Amino acid sequence: MKYLEIDPKEAPLPLLLEADPSDKMIKSYLPDSWCYAAKSNGEVVGVCIAKRIRDKTAEILNISVHPNHQKTGIGTHLLSFSLKKLMDKSIQRVELGTGTFGYQLAYYQRLGFRVESVIKNYFLENYEEPVFEHGIQHKDMLRLYLDIGPSGE
């Protein structure tokens, strides 16, 4: 597996849609983003999209691993690689939004992310179609953060 930074335009839309079901949302955050990828045999099997949102803060907007490669550690390695690359860009804090339950929340918390706030009705107000996981509709978003770099190591 090779981990590298690629042009966001090279990130396969079907892979991004695995993590974010709205191509409209994806197209809104891809410009001016950083894209980190996991490649196997020249094929992108994982992506992490991040964007600077304040001076020393970036937001992870999408992280996805192809279903055939999930639960193999690729996502964890890709996120670790992405965090190191963000530190190289003088990022000291990483934020992200996720649902209030499910695999993704546990994944981020295992990696040290902490809950900062709740955005009520986020998924209801920002997605045209309802977003379900395990038969439960996502309504609210949790905002998580992780301090990295000199002040967060």
SULHU-V598271 format. One record per residue. N is the residue number from 1. SS is DSSP state (hx for helix, st for strand, lp for the rest). PSI is psi in degrees with one decimal (none if undefined). OMEGA is omega in whole degrees, 0 to 359 (* if undefined). Layout:
BEGIN
n,ss,psi,omega
N,SS,PSI,OMEGA
N,SS,PSI,OMEGA
END
This chain:
BEGIN
n,ss,psi,omega
1,lp,133.9,179
2,st,132.3,179
3,st,129.9,184
4,st,166.0,174
5,st,134.7,178
6,st,166.6,175
7,lp,132.9,180
8,hx,-27.2,179
9,hx,-18.7,179
10,hx,-8.2,180
11,lp,122.3,183
12,lp,125.3,181
13,hx,-43.1,179
14,hx,-34.4,178
15,hx,-42.8,178
16,hx,-34.9,180
17,hx,-18.1,175
18,hx,-33.6,183
19,hx,-25.1,182
20,lp,109.2,187
21,lp,5.5,182
22,lp,108.8,177
23,hx,-27.4,176
24,hx,-45.0,178
25,hx,-44.8,181
26,hx,-47.2,181
27,hx,-23.3,179
28,hx,-29.5,183
29,hx,-10.4,180
30,hx,-42.6,180
31,lp,139.5,179
32,lp,20.3,177
33,lp,165.4,170
34,st,140.5,180
35,st,123.3,177
36,st,140.0,187
37,st,152.7,169
38,st,124.0,181
39,st,137.1,175
40,st,122.3,182
41,lp,40.4,177
42,lp,-3.1,181
43,st,135.5,177
44,st,118.0,180
45,st,-6.7,177
46,st,144.9,178
47,st,150.3,173
48,st,121.1,181
49,st,126.5,179
50,st,155.5,181
51,st,139.1,175
52,st,130.0,178
53,st,-20.8,173
54,st,177.6,187
55,lp,-56.4,184
56,lp,23.4,183
57,st,135.0,175
58,st,156.5,176
59,st,133.9,171
60,st,119.0,185
61,st,-21.8,181
62,st,133.8,169
63,st,126.4,186
64,st,143.0,175
65,st,136.2,180
66,lp,137.7,182
67,hx,-34.7,179
68,hx,-12.6,183
69,hx,5.6,181
70,lp,156.8,179
71,lp,32.0,177
72,lp,1.8,181
73,lp,-5.0,182
74,hx,-44.2,181
75,hx,-42.5,179
76,hx,-44.5,178
77,hx,-39.9,180
78,hx,-42.4,179
79,hx,-42.7,177
80,hx,-44.5,178
81,hx,-45.8,181
82,hx,-42.8,179
83,hx,-40.0,178
84,hx,-42.6,179
85,hx,-36.9,177
86,hx,-38.2,176
87,hx,-38.5,177
88,hx,-22.3,179
89,lp,17.9,178
90,lp,22.1,175
91,lp,134.3,180
92,lp,-12.3,180
93,st,136.9,178
94,st,133.1,179
95,st,160.4,175
96,st,164.1,176
97,st,142.2,178
98,st,172.0,178
99,st,168.2,184
100,lp,0.7,178
101,lp,169.8,173
102,lp,179.1,185
103,hx,-43.2,184
104,hx,-42.1,180
105,hx,-47.5,179
106,hx,-40.0,179
107,hx,-50.7,181
108,hx,-39.3,180
109,hx,-36.8,176
110,hx,-30.0,181
111,lp,5.6,173
112,lp,-3.1,179
113,lp,145.0,180
114,st,151.9,178
115,st,131.8,176
116,st,-41.4,183
117,st,172.5,177
118,st,133.7,173
119,st,105.7,182
120,lp,138.5,174
121,lp,18.3,183
122,hx,-50.3,184
123,hx,-26.8,177
124,hx,-36.8,186
125,hx,-17.6,186
126,hx,-3.1,180
127,lp,132.2,181
128,lp,-36.8,180
129,lp,146.0,176
130,lp,144.3,178
131,lp,119.4,182
132,st,147.8,172
133,st,126.5,182
134,lp,37.4,177
135,lp,5.6,180
136,st,134.3,181
137,st,130.8,172
138,lp,132.4,178
139,lp,-52.0,184
140,lp,155.1,176
141,st,137.4,170
142,st,133.6,173
143,st,124.4,181
144,st,159.0,177
145,st,157.8,173
146,st,124.1,176
147,st,129.0,179
148,lp,176.8,176
149,lp,-166.5,187
150,lp,-42.5,183
151,lp,-11.6,184
152,lp,1.2,183
153,lp,none,*
END
